[in-house]
Amino acid sequence: FVFLMLFGSLVVADAAPGEQAVGQVIFSTGGGTLQFESGTQVKGEAGTPVYVGQTLSTGTGSHMHVQMVDGALLMLRPTSSLRIAYYTVDLAHPANTKILLDMQKGVIRSVTGKGGQTNKQGFRFNTPVAAIGIKGTDFTVLANANLSSIDLRQGGVVVSPFSAMCPRYAVGACS
């Protein structure tokens, strides 16, 4: 409720009519951007709403912190990129929660919010080479086209390479 009160009136030119923001930039330094699927970019300044389908990017020397609607935190370090592929949180019916974050490169810290905590099988954090499922976590990922490295601060993760048994755009941990 508080999130909607604070951010519900924000308007972004490229958001679909009636589309709800799934997060908001709470800290930014050095010129990060949020790019819509159409290619339109907006500056990733504090107060900028975040929508499903956007790619969040930071440049050299820039940082961006995003608070999601369920309290999750995403902290992008310099030269990082992450696409919000899905972000549906239903705390009344946790089985309906579906979160997929698709990292392209860089270093990103992810602190799980209530959506991932109530439905761990509905959450996935992808890197270019692996799928990361959670067990209620706070972790940092360093990734490029060939490597994924994880620093686990709290909780647990399951990491699996992409395969026929672990498709890129599924949610949840792979076996």
Summary of the structure (lengths in Angstrom):
residues: 175
radius of gyration: 15.1
end to end distance: 36.3
largest distance: 42.9
contacts: 586
relative contact order: 0.13
helix: 10%
strand: 45%
